[in-house]
């Protein structure tokens, strides 16, 4: 059986994962014609400063926030994560 | 263009989504031979009471918590969400 990863290892991996999630959000936002993340957030009732943190990968966002963003981008969780993990 | 959903509609939809996420966790936990969610949580350094809320769909969990659980279950985000959304 594979050695179980330490909490520290998982935390480090999660940091990289969070960055990829942010990059994926930015990629999808640009694909949908939004050059400004503030405009995208404003148009979709999402806090602009908060959304900026999500894209920079500096926030451990809640499932409800991710749900709202993916609804606004009209993409499923499966397709969103396909390119990440 | 499709009518944009109201915040209330998205919130209601999210409640149903959260329940499905919890049910999927339970299904995967049982598949991995854990009849007790407490034992699964204990073996994987996850708070037992907290994990119980996730399975009941009563907690808006953070991405880091979901990441840790899916690592423990050895399943990707894509495969986890395939059966949900």
Backbone of each chain as nested JSON, in Angstrom:
{
  "chains": [
    {"id": "A", "residues": [
      {"number": 1, "name": "UNK", "atoms": {"N": [0.845, -1.178, 0.0], "CA": [0.0, 0.0, 0.0], "C": [0.891, 1.242, 0.0]}},
      {"number": 2, "name": "UNK", "atoms": {"N": [0.497, 2.253, -0.818], "CA": [1.314, 3.472, -0.931], "C": [1.425, 4.124, 0.436]}},
      {"number": 3, "name": "UNK", "atoms": {"N": [2.621, 4.682, 0.751], "CA": [2.823, 5.365, 2.033], "C": [1.84, 6.523, 2.11]}},
      {"number": 4, "name": "UNK", "atoms": {"N": [1.182, 6.704, 3.266], "CA": [0.23, 7.793, 3.398], "C": [1.001, 9.098, 3.489]}},
      {"number": 5, "name": "UNK", "atoms": {"N": [0.531, 10.108, 2.76], "CA": [1.218, 11.404, 2.74], "C": [0.982, 12.11, 4.062]}},
      {"number": 6, "name": "UNK", "atoms": {"N": [2.007, 12.914, 4.452], "CA": [1.878, 13.679, 5.696], "C": [0.959, 14.868, 5.433]}},
      {"number": 7, "name": "UNK", "atoms": {"N": [0.458, 15.452, 6.514], "CA": [-0.42, 16.615, 6.396], "C": [0.318, 17.742, 5.663]}},
      {"number": 8, "name": "UNK", "atoms": {"N": [1.641, 17.85, 5.984], "CA": [2.434, 18.92, 5.371], "C": [2.516, 18.718, 3.852]}},
      {"number": 9, "name": "UNK", "atoms": {"N": [2.702, 17.449, 3.439], "CA": [2.793, 17.179, 1.999], "C": [1.491, 17.534, 1.307]}},
      {"number": 10, "name": "UNK", "atoms": {"N": [0.362, 17.146, 1.948], "CA": [-0.945, 17.425, 1.339], "C": [-1.163, 18.933, 1.255]}},
      {"number": 11, "name": "UNK", "atoms": {"N": [-0.764, 19.638, 2.315], "CA": [-0.931, 21.095, 2.305], "C": [-0.132, 21.735, 1.166]}},
      {"number": 12, "name": "UNK", "atoms": {"N": [1.08, 21.254, 0.956], "CA": [1.926, 21.81, -0.11], "C": [1.312, 21.515, -1.471]}},
      {"number": 13, "name": "UNK", "atoms": {"N": [0.822, 20.302, -1.612], "CA": [0.169, 19.935, -2.884], "C": [-1.066, 20.8, -3.121]}},
      {"number": 14, "name": "UNK", "atoms": {"N": [-1.794, 21.064, -2.017], "CA": [-3.021, 21.844, -2.172], "C": [-2.72, 23.26, -2.651]}},
      {"number": 15, "name": "UNK", "atoms": {"N": [-1.612, 23.822, -2.171], "CA": [-1.232, 25.184, -2.611], "C": [-1.073, 25.224, -4.124]}},
      {"number": 16, "name": "UNK", "atoms": {"N": [-0.412, 24.213, -4.675], "CA": [-0.218, 24.146, -6.133], "C": [-1.562, 23.946, -6.829]}},
      {"number": 17, "name": "UNK", "atoms": {"N": [-2.412, 23.136, -6.237], "CA": [-3.746, 22.872, -6.802], "C": [-4.562, 24.168, -6.838]}},
      {"number": 18, "name": "UNK", "atoms": {"N": [-4.511, 24.911, -5.748], "CA": [-5.276, 26.173, -5.64], "C": [-4.829, 27.165, -6.726]}},
      {"number": 19, "name": "UNK", "atoms": {"N": [-3.537, 27.17, -7.007], "CA": [-3.008, 28.068, -8.049], "C": [-3.557, 27.653, -9.406]}},
      {"number": 20, "name": "UNK", "atoms": {"N": [-3.603, 26.342, -9.641], "CA": [-4.138, 25.848, -10.926], "C": [-5.625, 26.174, -11.066]}},
      {"number": 21, "name": "UNK", "atoms": {"N": [-6.357, 26.093, -9.96], "CA": [-7.785, 26.43, -10.0], "C": [-7.957, 27.9, -10.406]}},
      {"number": 22, "name": "UNK", "atoms": {"N": [-7.107, 28.763, -9.831], "CA": [-7.177, 30.192, -10.156], "C": [-6.844, 30.461, -11.612]}},
      {"number": 23, "name": "UNK", "atoms": {"N": [-5.814, 29.768, -12.093], "CA": [-5.405, 29.947, -13.497], "C": [-6.506, 29.478, -14.448]}},
      {"number": 24, "name": "UNK", "atoms": {"N": [-7.149, 28.397, -14.069], "CA": [-8.239, 27.832, -14.911], "C": [-9.404, 28.819, -14.977]}},
      {"number": 25, "name": "UNK", "atoms": {"N": [-9.722, 29.45, -13.809], "CA": [-10.8, 30.45, -13.766], "C": [-10.475, 31.605, -14.713]}},
      {"number": 26, "name": "UNK", "atoms": {"N": [-9.22, 32.072, -14.653], "CA": [-8.804, 33.201, -15.497], "C": [-8.916, 32.823, -16.972]}},
      {"number": 27, "name": "UNK", "atoms": {"N": [-8.445, 31.635, -17.296], "CA": [-8.491, 31.132, -18.67], "C": [-9.949, 31.143, -19.186]}},
      {"number": 28, "name": "UNK", "atoms": {"N": [-10.851, 30.643, -18.362], "CA": [-12.263, 30.555, -18.768], "C": [-12.895, 31.948, -18.843]}},
      {"number": 29, "name": "UNK", "atoms": {"N": [-12.501, 32.807, -17.931], "CA": [-13.049, 34.176, -17.94], "C": [-12.639, 34.89, -19.228]}},
      {"number": 30, "name": "UNK", "atoms": {"N": [-11.367, 34.753, -19.603], "CA": [-10.864, 35.392, -20.838], "C": [-11.552, 34.792, -22.059]}},
      {"number": 31, "name": "UNK", "atoms": {"N": [-11.708, 33.465, -22.051], "CA": [-12.399, 32.784, -23.157], "C": [-13.799, 33.342, -23.367]}},
      {"number": 32, "name": "UNK", "atoms": {"N": [-14.4, 33.81, -22.276], "CA": [-15.774, 34.336, -22.366], "C": [-15.798, 35.837, -22.602]}},
      {"number": 33, "name": "UNK", "atoms": {"N": [-14.635, 36.359, -22.996], "CA": [-14.59, 37.754, -23.449], "C": [-14.437, 38.792, -22.352]}},
      {"number": 34, "name": "UNK", "atoms": {"N": [-14.173, 38.34, -21.133], "CA": [-13.985, 39.301, -20.038], "C": [-12.491, 39.56, -19.829]}},
      {"number": 35, "name": "UNK", "atoms": {"N": [-12.014, 40.714, -20.339], "CA": [-10.606, 41.051, -20.084], "C": [-10.417, 41.527, -18.653]}},
      {"number": 36, "name": "UNK", "atoms": {"N": [-11.512, 42.055, -18.056], "CA": [-11.416, 42.57, -16.681], "C": [-12.109, 41.603, -15.716]}},
      {"number": 37, "name": "UNK", "atoms": {"N": [-11.321, 41.145, -14.729], "CA": [-11.972, 40.222, -13.773], "C": [-13.0, 40.98, -12.919]}},
      {"number": 38, "name": "UNK", "atoms": {"N": [-12.744, 42.294, -12.715], "CA": [-13.714, 43.072, -11.917], "C": [-15.072, 43.108, -12.615]}},
      {"number": 39, "name": "UNK", "atoms": {"N": [-15.035, 43.288, -13.946], "CA": [-16.308, 43.359, -14.685], "C": [-17.041, 42.02, -14.628]}},
      {"number": 40, "name": "UNK", "atoms": {"N": [-16.259, 40.946, -14.788], "CA": [-16.881, 39.607, -14.714], "C": [-17.533, 39.421, -13.342]}},
      {"number": 41, "name": "UNK", "atoms": {"N": [-16.796, 39.766, -12.279], "CA": [-17.323, 39.587, -10.92], "C": [-18.556, 40.468, -10.711]}},
      {"number": 42, "name": "UNK", "atoms": {"N": [-18.47, 41.728, -11.131], "CA": [-19.59, 42.669, -10.953], "C": [-20.833, 42.168, -11.677]}},
      {"number": 43, "name": "UNK", "atoms": {"N": [-20.654, 41.733, -12.931], "CA": [-21.802, 41.279, -13.735], "C": [-22.478, 40.05, -13.141]}},
      {"number": 44, "name": "UNK", "atoms": {"N": [-21.757, 39.326, -12.289], "CA": [-22.29, 38.065, -11.744], "C": [-22.468, 38.084, -10.229]}},
      {"number": 45, "name": "UNK", "atoms": {"N": [-22.608, 39.291, -9.68], "CA": [-22.882, 39.441, -8.23], "C": [-21.856, 38.718, -7.367]}},
      {"number": 46, "name": "UNK", "atoms": {"N": [-20.597, 38.779, -7.79], "CA": [-19.514, 38.167, -6.993], "C": [-18.604, 39.303, -6.53]}},
      {"number": 47, "name": "UNK", "atoms": {"N": [-18.18, 39.264, -5.285], "CA": [-17.309, 40.318, -4.757], "C": [-16.05, 40.446, -5.591]}},
      {"number": 48, "name": "UNK", "atoms": {"N": [-15.737, 41.668, -6.054], "CA": [-14.61, 41.836, -6.98], "C": [-13.271, 41.501, -6.308]}},
      {"number": 49, "name": "UNK", "atoms": {"N": [-13.059, 42.045, -5.125], "CA": [-11.783, 41.774, -4.441], "C": [-11.641, 40.284, -4.156]}},
      {"number": 50, "name": "UNK", "atoms": {"N": [-12.748, 39.699, -3.719], "CA": [-12.761, 38.258, -3.395], "C": [-12.431, 37.43, -4.636]}},
      {"number": 51, "name": "UNK", "atoms": {"N": [-13.072, 37.77, -5.776], "CA": [-12.847, 37.006, -7.013], "C": [-11.382, 37.14, -7.452]}},
      {"number": 52, "name": "UNK", "atoms": {"N": [-10.822, 38.338, -7.249], "CA": [-9.408, 38.538, -7.611], "C": [-8.506, 37.572, -6.853]}},
      {"number": 53, "name": "UNK", "atoms": {"N": [-8.834, 37.34, -5.581], "CA": [-8.045, 36.404, -4.76], "C": [-8.182, 34.981, -5.288]}},
      {"number": 54, "name": "UNK", "atoms": {"N": [-9.418, 34.641, -5.72], "CA": [-9.606, 33.273, -6.245], "C": [-8.699, 33.056, -7.452]}},
      {"number": 55, "name": "UNK", "atoms": {"N": [-8.678, 34.035, -8.352], "CA": [-7.879, 33.854, -9.578], "C": [-6.385, 33.807, -9.256]}},
      {"number": 56, "name": "UNK", "atoms": {"N": [-5.977, 34.543, -8.204], "CA": [-4.541, 34.53, -7.833], "C": [-4.188, 33.288, -7.014]}},
      {"number": 57, "name": "UNK", "atoms": {"N": [-5.217, 32.488, -6.711], "CA": [-4.951, 31.267, -5.952], "C": [-4.591, 31.541, -4.507]}},
      {"number": 58, "name": "UNK", "atoms": {"N": [-5.033, 32.689, -3.984], "CA": [-4.632, 33.016, -2.605], "C": [-5.776, 32.811, -1.611]}},
      {"number": 59, "name": "UNK", "atoms": {"N": [-6.865, 32.234, -2.075], "CA": [-8.016, 32.048, -1.17], "C": [-8.512, 30.611, -1.217]}},
      {"number": 60, "name": "UNK", "atoms": {"N": [-8.771, 30.052, -0.034], "CA": [-9.311, 28.687, 0.054], "C": [-10.832, 28.782, -0.057]}},
      {"number": 61, "name": "UNK", "atoms": {"N": [-11.322, 28.876, -1.289], "CA": [-12.742, 29.215, -1.46], "C": [-13.697, 28.1, -1.051]}},
      {"number": 62, "name": "UNK", "atoms": {"N": [-14.901, 28.509, -0.712], "CA": [-15.944, 27.556, -0.316], "C": [-16.617, 26.977, -1.568]}},
      {"number": 63, "name": "UNK", "atoms": {"N": [-17.212, 25.802, -1.393], "CA": [-17.868, 25.107, -2.502], "C": [-18.954, 26.008, -3.125]}},
      {"number": 64, "name": "UNK", "atoms": {"N": [-19.673, 26.756, -2.274], "CA": [-20.755, 27.622, -2.782], "C": [-20.202, 28.716, -3.7]}},
      {"number": 65, "name": "UNK", "atoms": {"N": [-19.022, 29.242, -3.375], "CA": [-18.418, 30.274, -4.228], "C": [-18.007, 29.668, -5.562]}},
      {"number": 66, "name": "UNK", "atoms": {"N": [-17.403, 28.489, -5.508], "CA": [-16.994, 27.825, -6.753], "C": [-18.225, 27.495, -7.593]}},
      {"number": 67, "name": "UNK", "atoms": {"N": [-19.283, 27.045, -6.935], "CA": [-20.527, 26.699, -7.63], "C": [-21.067, 27.913, -8.387]}},
      {"number": 68, "name": "UNK", "atoms": {"N": [-21.081, 29.05, -7.694], "CA": [-21.628, 30.289, -8.284], "C": [-20.785, 30.738, -9.487]}},
      {"number": 69, "name": "UNK", "atoms": {"N": [-19.457, 30.621, -9.339], "CA": [-18.559, 31.048, -10.427], "C": [-18.73, 30.14, -11.64]}},
      {"number": 70, "name": "UNK", "atoms": {"N": [-18.797, 28.825, -11.402], "CA": [-18.932, 27.897, -12.546], "C": [-20.297, 28.054, -13.217]}},
      {"number": 71, "name": "UNK", "atoms": {"N": [-21.347, 28.386, -12.428], "CA": [-22.668, 28.68, -13.015], "C": [-22.549, 29.898, -13.934]}},
      {"number": 72, "name": "UNK", "atoms": {"N": [-21.864, 30.925, -13.418], "CA": [-21.715, 32.169, -14.196], "C": [-20.927, 31.896, -15.482]}},
      {"number": 73, "name": "UNK", "atoms": {"N": [-19.974, 30.945, -15.412], "CA": [-19.171, 30.626, -16.598], "C": [-19.844, 29.564, -17.464]}},
      {"number": 74, "name": "UNK", "atoms": {"N": [-20.958, 29.031, -16.962], "CA": [-21.714, 27.996, -17.69], "C": [-20.826, 26.789, -18.022]}},
      {"number": 75, "name": "UNK", "atoms": {"N": [-20.14, 26.293, -16.989], "CA": [-19.306, 25.1, -17.164], "C": [-19.549, 24.156, -15.985]}},
      {"number": 76, "name": "UNK", "atoms": {"N": [-19.518, 22.84, -16.252], "CA": [-19.755, 21.871, -15.173], "C": [-18.482, 21.7, -14.335]}},
      {"number": 77, "name": "UNK", "atoms": {"N": [-18.657, 21.183, -13.117], "CA": [-17.495, 20.894, -12.268], "C": [-16.559, 19.919, -12.99]}},
      {"number": 78, "name": "UNK", "atoms": {"N": [-17.133, 18.905, -13.634], "CA": [-16.317, 17.887, -14.309], "C": [-15.428, 18.528, -15.372]}},
      {"number": 79, "name": "UNK", "atoms": {"N": [-16.049, 19.376, -16.217], "CA": [-15.265, 20.009, -17.291], "C": [-14.277, 21.021, -16.731]}},
      {"number": 80, "name": "UNK", "atoms": {"N": [-14.658, 21.672, -15.632], "CA": [-13.733, 22.644, -15.036], "C": [-12.47, 21.933, -14.543]}},
      {"number": 81, "name": "UNK", "atoms": {"N": [-12.659, 20.805, -13.877], "CA": [-11.505, 20.128, -13.261], "C": [-10.76, 19.217, -14.223]}},
      {"number": 82, "name": "UNK", "atoms": {"N": [-11.346, 18.976, -15.392], "CA": [-10.699, 18.077, -16.368], "C": [-9.263, 18.503, -16.641]}},
      {"number": 83, "name": "UNK", "atoms": {"N": [-9.055, 19.819, -16.68], "CA": [-7.724, 20.328, -17.055], "C": [-6.83, 20.535, -15.825]}},
      {"number": 84, "name": "UNK", "atoms": {"N": [-7.354, 20.193, -14.664], "CA": [-6.576, 20.46, -13.452], "C": [-6.168, 19.157, -12.753]}},
      {"number": 85, "name": "UNK", "atoms": {"N": [-7.188, 18.273, -12.534], "CA": [-6.819, 17.083, -11.72], "C": [-7.739, 15.931, -12.031]}}
    ]},
    {"id": "B", "residues": [
      {"number": 1, "name": "UNK", "atoms": {"N": [-30.07, 34.998, -25.317], "CA": [-29.297, 34.576, -24.161], "C": [-30.243, 34.17, -23.023]}},
      {"number": 2, "name": "UNK", "atoms": {"N": [-29.859, 33.023, -22.349], "CA": [-30.711, 32.498, -21.272], "C": [-30.867, 33.552, -20.181]}},
      {"number": 3, "name": "UNK", "atoms": {"N": [-32.075, 33.63, -19.585], "CA": [-32.336, 34.574, -18.489], "C": [-31.356, 34.262, -17.367]}},
      {"number": 4, "name": "UNK", "atoms": {"N": [-30.714, 35.269, -16.754], "CA": [-29.777, 35.013, -15.672], "C": [-30.552, 34.625, -14.415]}},
      {"number": 5, "name": "UNK", "atoms": {"N": [-30.088, 33.586, -13.746], "CA": [-30.79, 33.119, -12.545], "C": [-30.594, 34.114, -11.408]}},
      {"number": 6, "name": "UNK", "atoms": {"N": [-31.607, 34.172, -10.521], "CA": [-31.52, 35.071, -9.362], "C": [-30.612, 34.41, -8.327]}},
      {"number": 7, "name": "UNK", "atoms": {"N": [-30.125, 35.211, -7.385], "CA": [-29.256, 34.691, -6.324], "C": [-30.0, 33.609, -5.546]}},
      {"number": 8, "name": "UNK", "atoms": {"N": [-31.31, 33.863, -5.337], "CA": [-32.117, 32.901, -4.573], "C": [-32.173, 31.544, -5.294]}},
      {"number": 9, "name": "UNK", "atoms": {"N": [-32.352, 31.602, -6.628], "CA": [-32.42, 30.355, -7.409], "C": [-31.102, 29.593, -7.312]}},
      {"number": 10, "name": "UNK", "atoms": {"N": [-29.983, 30.337, -7.429], "CA": [-28.667, 29.679, -7.371], "C": [-28.465, 29.081, -5.981]}},
      {"number": 11, "name": "UNK", "atoms": {"N": [-28.874, 29.813, -4.951], "CA": [-28.732, 29.285, -3.581], "C": [-29.512, 27.984, -3.407]}},
      {"number": 12, "name": "UNK", "atoms": {"N": [-30.735, 27.955, -3.942], "CA": [-31.577, 26.749, -3.819], "C": [-30.926, 25.59, -4.563]}},
      {"number": 13, "name": "UNK", "atoms": {"N": [-30.438, 25.892, -5.756], "CA": [-29.761, 24.847, -6.541], "C": [-28.53, 24.329, -5.791]}},
      {"number": 14, "name": "UNK", "atoms": {"N": [-27.822, 25.258, -5.138], "CA": [-26.592, 24.843, -4.447], "C": [-26.904, 23.897, -3.296]}},
      {"number": 15, "name": "UNK", "atoms": {"N": [-28.018, 24.135, -2.614], "CA": [-28.398, 23.233, -1.506], "C": [-28.536, 21.803, -2.014]}},
      {"number": 16, "name": "UNK", "atoms": {"N": [-29.192, 21.658, -3.162], "CA": [-29.377, 20.307, -3.739], "C": [-28.021, 19.728, -4.155]}},
      {"number": 17, "name": "UNK", "atoms": {"N": [-27.157, 20.597, -4.698], "CA": [-25.821, 20.161, -5.128], "C": [-25.02, 19.671, -3.923]}},
      {"number": 18, "name": "UNK", "atoms": {"N": [-25.089, 20.42, -2.832], "CA": [-24.341, 20.077, -1.607], "C": [-24.784, 18.707, -1.071]}},
      {"number": 19, "name": "UNK", "atoms": {"N": [-26.079, 18.437, -1.177], "CA": [-26.6, 17.135, -0.729], "C": [-26.022, 16.025, -1.587]}},
      {"number": 20, "name": "UNK", "atoms": {"N": [-25.964, 16.255, -2.896], "CA": [-25.415, 15.244, -3.818], "C": [-23.922, 15.015, -3.544]}},
      {"number": 21, "name": "UNK", "atoms": {"N": [-23.202, 16.093, -3.222], "CA": [-21.771, 15.943, -2.906], "C": [-21.611, 15.036, -1.674]}},
      {"number": 22, "name": "UNK", "atoms": {"N": [-22.467, 15.255, -0.678], "CA": [-22.42, 14.435, 0.544], "C": [-22.74, 12.99, 0.272]}},
      {"number": 23, "name": "UNK", "atoms": {"N": [-23.748, 12.777, -0.555], "CA": [-24.141, 11.39, -0.887], "C": [-23.025, 10.676, -1.651]}},
      {"number": 24, "name": "UNK", "atoms": {"N": [-22.372, 11.427, -2.529], "CA": [-21.266, 10.844, -3.329], "C": [-20.109, 10.449, -2.404]}},
      {"number": 25, "name": "UNK", "atoms": {"N": [-19.814, 11.32, -1.405], "CA": [-18.746, 11.003, -0.436], "C": [-19.076, 9.703, 0.298]}},
      {"number": 26, "name": "UNK", "atoms": {"N": [-20.327, 9.591, 0.746], "CA": [-20.754, 8.402, 1.487], "C": [-20.62, 7.148, 0.615]}},
      {"number": 27, "name": "UNK", "atoms": {"N": [-21.07, 7.268, -0.62], "CA": [-21.005, 6.148, -1.58], "C": [-19.542, 5.693, -1.744]}},
      {"number": 28, "name": "UNK", "atoms": {"N": [-18.639, 6.637, -1.896], "CA": [-17.22, 6.302, -2.109], "C": [-16.595, 5.738, -0.834]}},
      {"number": 29, "name": "UNK", "atoms": {"N": [-17.02, 6.283, 0.3], "CA": [-16.479, 5.795, 1.578], "C": [-16.873, 4.321, 1.78]}},
      {"number": 30, "name": "UNK", "atoms": {"N": [-18.146, 4.018, 1.509], "CA": [-18.638, 2.627, 1.658], "C": [-17.927, 1.708, 0.666]}},
      {"number": 31, "name": "UNK", "atoms": {"N": [-17.755, 2.196, -0.556], "CA": [-17.047, 1.408, -1.588], "C": [-15.64, 1.033, -1.123]}},
      {"number": 32, "name": "UNK", "atoms": {"N": [-15.069, 1.892, -0.284], "CA": [-13.694, 1.639, 0.188], "C": [-13.668, 0.879, 1.518]}},
      {"number": 33, "name": "UNK", "atoms": {"N": [-14.841, 0.285, 1.843], "CA": [-14.895, -0.621, 2.98], "C": [-15.067, 0.038, 4.342]}},
      {"number": 34, "name": "UNK", "atoms": {"N": [-15.342, 1.328, 4.358], "CA": [-15.55, 2.006, 5.641], "C": [-17.058, 2.095, 5.938]}},
      {"number": 35, "name": "UNK", "atoms": {"N": [-17.515, 1.217, 6.835], "CA": [-18.936, 1.316, 7.212], "C": [-19.15, 2.489, 8.156]}},
      {"number": 36, "name": "UNK", "atoms": {"N": [-18.068, 2.868, 8.888], "CA": [-18.186, 3.979, 9.846], "C": [-17.499, 5.228, 9.305]}},
      {"number": 37, "name": "UNK", "atoms": {"N": [-18.281, 6.314, 9.221], "CA": [-17.658, 7.541, 8.693], "C": [-16.651, 8.076, 9.705]}},
      {"number": 38, "name": "UNK", "atoms": {"N": [-16.901, 7.785, 11.028], "CA": [-15.954, 8.266, 12.044], "C": [-14.583, 7.625, 11.834]}},
      {"number": 39, "name": "UNK", "atoms": {"N": [-14.606, 6.309, 11.544], "CA": [-13.325, 5.604, 11.354], "C": [-12.584, 6.132, 10.138]}},
      {"number": 40, "name": "UNK", "atoms": {"N": [-13.356, 6.364, 9.062], "CA": [-12.726, 6.915, 7.842], "C": [-12.083, 8.26, 8.162]}},
      {"number": 41, "name": "UNK", "atoms": {"N": [-12.824, 9.133, 8.855], "CA": [-12.314, 10.477, 9.18], "C": [-11.094, 10.361, 10.103]}},
      {"number": 42, "name": "UNK", "atoms": {"N": [-11.199, 9.511, 11.128], "CA": [-10.089, 9.351, 12.082], "C": [-8.832, 8.856, 11.376]}},
      {"number": 43, "name": "UNK", "atoms": {"N": [-8.981, 7.849, 10.517], "CA": [-7.823, 7.267, 9.819], "C": [-7.157, 8.273, 8.892]}},
      {"number": 44, "name": "UNK", "atoms": {"N": [-7.867, 9.315, 8.524], "CA": [-7.333, 10.271, 7.53], "C": [-7.17, 11.681, 8.078]}},
      {"number": 45, "name": "UNK", "atoms": {"N": [-7.042, 11.781, 9.406], "CA": [-6.785, 13.079, 10.061], "C": [-7.822, 14.138, 9.69]}},
      {"number": 46, "name": "UNK", "atoms": {"N": [-9.071, 13.705, 9.582], "CA": [-10.163, 14.653, 9.281], "C": [-11.082, 14.676, 10.508]}},
      {"number": 47, "name": "UNK", "atoms": {"N": [-11.525, 15.855, 10.898], "CA": [-12.42, 15.962, 12.06], "C": [-13.67, 15.124, 11.856]}},
      {"number": 48, "name": "UNK", "atoms": {"N": [-13.973, 14.259, 12.837], "CA": [-15.102, 13.32, 12.649], "C": [-16.431, 14.068, 12.56]}},
      {"number": 49, "name": "UNK", "atoms": {"N": [-16.682, 14.969, 13.49], "CA": [-17.96, 15.698, 13.46], "C": [-18.09, 16.496, 12.161]}},
      {"number": 50, "name": "UNK", "atoms": {"N": [-16.986, 17.104, 11.783], "CA": [-16.977, 17.924, 10.559], "C": [-17.272, 17.057, 9.335]}},
      {"number": 51, "name": "UNK", "atoms": {"N": [-16.621, 15.891, 9.254], "CA": [-16.836, 15.009, 8.107], "C": [-18.291, 14.523, 8.058]}},
      {"number": 52, "name": "UNK", "atoms": {"N": [-18.855, 14.286, 9.237], "CA": [-20.259, 13.853, 9.271], "C": [-21.171, 14.905, 8.637]}},
      {"number": 53, "name": "UNK", "atoms": {"N": [-20.848, 16.189, 8.895], "CA": [-21.663, 17.291, 8.3], "C": [-21.498, 17.294, 6.78]}},
      {"number": 54, "name": "UNK", "atoms": {"N": [-20.266, 17.03, 6.33], "CA": [-20.058, 17.027, 4.861], "C": [-20.95, 15.966, 4.214]}},
      {"number": 55, "name": "UNK", "atoms": {"N": [-20.962, 14.762, 4.807], "CA": [-21.751, 13.677, 4.194], "C": [-23.244, 13.999, 4.245]}},
      {"number": 56, "name": "UNK", "atoms": {"N": [-23.678, 14.684, 5.305], "CA": [-25.123, 15.043, 5.401], "C": [-25.453, 16.247, 4.526]}},
      {"number": 57, "name": "UNK", "atoms": {"N": [-24.43, 16.842, 3.921], "CA": [-24.689, 17.986, 3.039], "C": [-25.057, 19.241, 3.798]}},
      {"number": 58, "name": "UNK", "atoms": {"N": [-24.651, 19.312, 5.064], "CA": [-25.08, 20.484, 5.849], "C": [-23.941, 21.493, 6.036]}},
      {"number": 59, "name": "UNK", "atoms": {"N": [-22.833, 21.27, 5.342], "CA": [-21.689, 22.178, 5.509], "C": [-21.174, 22.66, 4.164]}},
      {"number": 60, "name": "UNK", "atoms": {"N": [-20.925, 23.964, 4.067], "CA": [-20.387, 24.543, 2.827], "C": [-18.869, 24.414, 2.884]}},
      {"number": 61, "name": "UNK", "atoms": {"N": [-18.35, 23.234, 2.537], "CA": [-16.938, 22.948, 2.815], "C": [-15.976, 23.737, 1.929]}},
      {"number": 62, "name": "UNK", "atoms": {"N": [-14.782, 23.906, 2.45], "CA": [-13.752, 24.634, 1.702], "C": [-13.051, 23.694, 0.729]}},
      {"number": 63, "name": "UNK", "atoms": {"N": [-12.443, 24.274, -0.307], "CA": [-11.763, 23.496, -1.343], "C": [-10.671, 22.618, -0.712]}},
      {"number": 64, "name": "UNK", "atoms": {"N": [-9.974, 23.152, 0.312], "CA": [-8.894, 22.367, 0.95], "C": [-9.447, 21.112, 1.632]}},
      {"number": 65, "name": "UNK", "atoms": {"N": [-10.632, 21.22, 2.227], "CA": [-11.24, 20.045, 2.877], "C": [-11.626, 19.009, 1.829]}},
      {"number": 66, "name": "UNK", "atoms": {"N": [-12.215, 19.475, 0.741], "CA": [-12.611, 18.55, -0.321], "C": [-11.368, 17.888, -0.93]}},
      {"number": 67, "name": "UNK", "atoms": {"N": [-10.316, 18.677, -1.091], "CA": [-9.058, 18.152, -1.65], "C": [-8.518, 17.018, -0.779]}},
      {"number": 68, "name": "UNK", "atoms": {"N": [-8.515, 17.268, 0.537], "CA": [-7.981, 16.281, 1.488], "C": [-8.815, 14.991, 1.462]}},
      {"number": 69, "name": "UNK", "atoms": {"N": [-10.138, 15.154, 1.399], "CA": [-11.034, 13.979, 1.389], "C": [-10.833, 13.165, 0.113]}},
      {"number": 70, "name": "UNK", "atoms": {"N": [-10.753, 13.851, -1.021], "CA": [-10.598, 13.117, -2.29], "C": [-9.227, 12.447, -2.369]}},
      {"number": 71, "name": "UNK", "atoms": {"N": [-8.209, 13.073, -1.761], "CA": [-6.88, 12.433, -1.692], "C": [-6.994, 11.143, -0.868]}},
      {"number": 72, "name": "UNK", "atoms": {"N": [-7.693, 11.241, 0.264], "CA": [-7.85, 10.077, 1.14], "C": [-8.608, 8.965, 0.421]}},
      {"number": 73, "name": "UNK", "atoms": {"N": [-9.549, 9.354, -0.45], "CA": [-10.347, 8.36, -1.178], "C": [-9.664, 7.947, -2.475]}},
      {"number": 74, "name": "UNK", "atoms": {"N": [-8.538, 8.599, -2.779], "CA": [-7.77, 8.296, -3.993], "C": [-8.647, 8.408, -5.253]}},
      {"number": 75, "name": "UNK", "atoms": {"N": [-9.334, 9.549, -5.355], "CA": [-10.156, 9.8, -6.546], "C": [-9.908, 11.234, -7.013]}},
      {"number": 76, "name": "UNK", "atoms": {"N": [-9.934, 11.458, -8.321], "CA": [-9.697, 12.807, -8.847], "C": [-10.977, 13.643, -8.726]}},
      {"number": 77, "name": "UNK", "atoms": {"N": [-10.812, 14.964, -8.779], "CA": [-11.985, 15.861, -8.763], "C": [-12.906, 15.519, -9.945]}},
      {"number": 78, "name": "UNK", "atoms": {"N": [-12.308, 15.281, -11.109], "CA": [-13.113, 15.005, -12.31], "C": [-13.99, 13.775, -12.091]}},
      {"number": 79, "name": "UNK", "atoms": {"N": [-13.362, 12.701, -11.595], "CA": [-14.146, 11.466, -11.395], "C": [-15.157, 11.62, -10.263]}},
      {"number": 80, "name": "UNK", "atoms": {"N": [-14.791, 12.404, -9.257], "CA": [-15.726, 12.619, -8.145], "C": [-16.992, 13.311, -8.647]}},
      {"number": 81, "name": "UNK", "atoms": {"N": [-16.798, 14.35, -9.469], "CA": [-17.957, 15.155, -9.895], "C": [-18.684, 14.564, -11.098]}},
      {"number": 82, "name": "UNK", "atoms": {"N": [-18.07, 13.542, -11.737], "CA": [-18.715, 12.956, -12.929], "C": [-20.152, 12.544, -12.632]}},
      {"number": 83, "name": "UNK", "atoms": {"N": [-20.384, 12.041, -11.434], "CA": [-21.725, 11.508, -11.123], "C": [-22.613, 12.575, -10.476]}},
      {"number": 84, "name": "UNK", "atoms": {"N": [-22.099, 13.784, -10.392], "CA": [-22.89, 14.816, -9.719], "C": [-23.296, 15.921, -10.691]}},
      {"number": 85, "name": "UNK", "atoms": {"N": [-22.258, 16.458, -11.42], "CA": [-22.632, 17.628, -12.249], "C": [-21.714, 17.757, -13.42]}}
    ]}
  ]
}
